[in-house]
């Protein structure tokens, strides 16, 4: 035992990236995404609706804009955004935001 400790001090610790293959048998690296539910004692999986991501996509069926912007398009200069200006924009457009109460 003391020989292994001394050998580890001399060699130095490995400072590489910890991957799923370098961890122990219980280590699961994942990709940083939280699960939308949990496992029960009976082996079932319950989904919690608060954890399910909700994507709000606007209806663009009548939109004339295209996804391409030409390099010949004129450059638009906007003034720098300040806290007061942002607050005014939010106050003007507060009716457009979707509100949902979360318990």
Residue frames as qw, qx, qy, qz and C-alpha x, y, z in Angstrom:
[[0.000, 0.883, 0.469, 0.000, 0.00, 0.00, 0.00],
 [0.244, -0.839, 0.086, 0.479, 2.62, 2.64, 0.90],
 [0.441, -0.165, 0.595, 0.651, 4.57, 1.71, -2.19],
 [0.258, 0.596, 0.659, 0.379, 1.54, 2.44, -4.41],
 [0.106, -0.942, -0.253, 0.192, 1.02, 5.83, -2.74],
 [0.368, -0.637, 0.345, 0.583, 4.65, 6.78, -3.30],
 [0.410, 0.129, 0.700, 0.571, 4.50, 5.55, -6.89],
 [0.155, 0.792, 0.565, 0.169, 1.35, 7.65, -7.48],
 [0.201, -0.905, -0.028, 0.375, 3.00, 10.77, -6.06],
 [0.409, -0.395, 0.526, 0.633, 6.05, 10.31, -8.26],
 [0.320, 0.329, 0.732, 0.503, 4.04, 9.69, -11.43],
 [0.179, 0.139, 0.023, -0.974, 1.49, 12.43, -10.78],
 [0.493, 0.414, 0.661, -0.386, -2.26, 12.26, -11.24],
 [0.294, 0.305, 0.681, 0.598, -3.78, 11.92, -14.68],
 [0.118, 0.478, 0.220, -0.842, -5.35, 15.21, -15.71],
 [0.007, 0.102, 0.745, 0.660, -7.09, 14.02, -18.85],
 [0.516, -0.117, -0.136, -0.838, -10.73, 14.49, -19.75],
 [0.357, 0.004, 0.865, -0.352, -13.04, 12.22, -17.75],
 [0.500, 0.088, -0.541, -0.671, -15.10, 10.22, -20.21],
 [0.863, -0.174, 0.067, -0.469, -17.60, 7.43, -19.72],
 [0.899, 0.202, -0.374, 0.103, -14.89, 4.85, -20.46],
 [0.366, 0.424, -0.560, 0.610, -12.47, 6.22, -17.87],
 [0.483, -0.440, 0.311, -0.690, -14.96, 6.25, -14.97],
 [0.264, -0.117, 0.926, -0.245, -16.02, 3.33, -12.78],
 [0.013, 0.267, 0.913, 0.309, -18.90, 1.00, -13.69],
 [0.005, -0.716, -0.641, 0.276, -21.50, 3.36, -12.18],
 [0.092, -0.537, 0.088, 0.834, -20.23, 6.49, -13.91],
 [0.435, 0.593, 0.612, 0.291, -22.41, 7.77, -16.76],
 [0.264, -0.168, 0.078, 0.947, -21.23, 11.00, -18.31],
 [0.274, 0.751, 0.580, -0.156, -24.26, 11.80, -20.42],
 [0.389, 0.429, 0.296, 0.760, -24.53, 14.98, -22.44],
 [0.078, -0.056, -0.279, 0.955, -25.68, 17.48, -19.82],
 [0.443, -0.282, -0.411, -0.745, -29.37, 16.95, -20.50],
 [0.332, -0.122, 0.700, -0.621, -31.66, 16.45, -17.54],
 [0.039, -0.225, -0.951, -0.210, -34.13, 13.57, -17.76],
 [0.353, -0.310, -0.226, -0.853, -37.82, 14.49, -18.16],
 [0.794, -0.405, -0.189, -0.412, -38.91, 12.09, -15.41],
 [0.227, -0.532, 0.755, -0.309, -37.83, 9.48, -12.88],
 [0.526, 0.018, -0.841, -0.126, -37.85, 5.73, -12.30],
 [0.680, -0.473, 0.122, -0.546, -40.26, 4.31, -9.73],
 [0.407, -0.411, 0.792, -0.193, -39.66, 1.36, -7.41],
 [0.801, 0.241, 0.503, -0.217, -41.83, -0.85, -9.61],
 [0.525, -0.045, 0.619, 0.582, -39.62, -0.28, -12.65],
 [0.334, 0.802, 0.475, 0.142, -41.95, 2.22, -14.29],
 [0.372, 0.008, 0.073, 0.925, -40.90, 5.59, -15.64],
 [0.025, 0.829, 0.511, -0.228, -42.96, 8.64, -14.72],
 [0.374, 0.395, 0.202, 0.815, -42.72, 11.77, -16.85],
 [0.161, -0.646, -0.384, 0.639, -42.96, 15.11, -15.05],
 [0.398, 0.775, 0.417, 0.259, -44.66, 17.65, -17.32],
 [0.156, -0.965, 0.080, 0.194, -42.69, 20.58, -15.85],
 [0.499, -0.514, 0.550, 0.430, -39.45, 18.98, -17.06],
 [0.625, 0.415, 0.577, 0.323, -40.60, 18.34, -20.63],
 [0.182, -0.283, 0.198, 0.921, -39.23, 21.09, -22.90],
 [0.384, 0.731, 0.536, -0.177, -41.89, 23.17, -24.63],
 [0.346, -0.056, 0.405, 0.844, -40.93, 24.65, -27.97],
 [0.294, 0.758, 0.373, -0.447, -42.94, 27.67, -29.07],
 [0.380, 0.021, 0.583, 0.718, -42.70, 27.96, -32.85],
 [0.315, 0.500, 0.130, -0.796, -44.45, 30.86, -34.61],
 [0.660, 0.494, 0.564, 0.036, -46.66, 30.23, -37.63],
 [0.139, -0.543, 0.380, 0.736, -44.67, 31.42, -40.65],
 [0.528, 0.393, 0.727, 0.197, -47.06, 30.25, -43.37],
 [0.318, 0.886, 0.324, 0.093, -47.84, 33.78, -44.64],
 [0.377, -0.764, 0.211, 0.479, -44.33, 35.20, -44.21],
 [0.655, 0.755, -0.037, 0.015, -42.62, 36.63, -47.30],
 [0.150, -0.822, 0.549, 0.031, -39.11, 36.56, -45.81],
 [0.884, 0.284, -0.367, 0.047, -36.55, 34.02, -46.93],
 [0.815, -0.535, 0.020, 0.223, -33.88, 32.37, -44.76],
 [0.704, 0.156, 0.118, 0.683, -31.08, 33.84, -46.87],
 [0.081, -0.938, -0.071, 0.329, -29.69, 37.34, -46.31],
 [0.700, 0.609, 0.032, 0.371, -27.70, 38.79, -49.19],
 [0.605, -0.277, -0.076, 0.742, -24.27, 40.32, -48.62],
 [0.174, 0.359, 0.280, 0.873, -25.53, 43.30, -50.65],
 [0.335, -0.775, -0.527, -0.104, -28.17, 44.10, -48.04],
 [0.066, 0.744, -0.207, 0.631, -27.61, 47.48, -46.36],
 [0.463, -0.082, -0.693, 0.546, -26.06, 47.38, -42.91],
 [0.388, -0.773, -0.310, -0.394, -28.40, 48.56, -40.17],
 [0.314, 0.235, -0.549, 0.738, -26.81, 50.48, -37.33],
 [0.530, -0.690, -0.439, -0.223, -28.71, 50.35, -34.05],
 [0.124, -0.745, 0.397, -0.521, -27.82, 52.32, -30.94],
 [0.305, 0.147, -0.880, 0.334, -26.36, 50.33, -28.04],
 [0.587, -0.528, -0.531, -0.310, -28.98, 48.78, -25.77],
 [0.012, -0.373, 0.559, -0.741, -29.20, 50.19, -22.26],
 [0.059, -0.240, -0.901, 0.356, -31.14, 48.94, -19.25],
 [0.288, 0.431, 0.323, -0.792, -33.67, 51.75, -19.54],
 [0.433, 0.329, -0.483, -0.687, -34.21, 51.12, -23.26],
 [0.277, -0.013, -0.956, -0.097, -34.71, 47.40, -22.66],
 [0.079, 0.337, 0.746, -0.569, -37.23, 48.11, -19.91],
 [0.383, 0.425, 0.009, -0.820, -39.18, 50.42, -22.23],
 [0.414, 0.210, -0.732, -0.498, -39.24, 47.77, -24.98],
 [0.157, -0.157, -0.959, 0.176, -40.54, 45.17, -22.53],
 [0.203, 0.401, 0.514, -0.731, -43.25, 47.54, -21.28],
 [0.427, 0.378, -0.280, -0.772, -44.38, 48.24, -24.86],
 [0.577, 0.190, -0.703, -0.369, -44.49, 44.55, -25.86],
 [0.246, -0.180, 0.832, -0.463, -45.62, 42.92, -22.60],
 [0.736, 0.220, 0.264, -0.583, -48.97, 41.96, -24.13],
 [0.690, 0.461, -0.489, -0.268, -47.21, 39.78, -26.73],
 [0.092, 0.375, -0.889, 0.247, -45.55, 37.51, -24.16],
 [0.730, -0.273, -0.553, -0.294, -47.24, 34.27, -23.16],
 [0.246, -0.480, 0.601, -0.591, -47.71, 34.03, -19.41],
 [0.780, -0.180, -0.574, -0.172, -48.17, 30.76, -17.62],
 [0.480, -0.679, 0.373, -0.413, -48.36, 30.41, -13.87],
 [0.628, 0.199, -0.735, 0.160, -46.06, 27.78, -12.42],
 [0.710, -0.648, -0.162, -0.225, -47.11, 26.40, -9.03]]
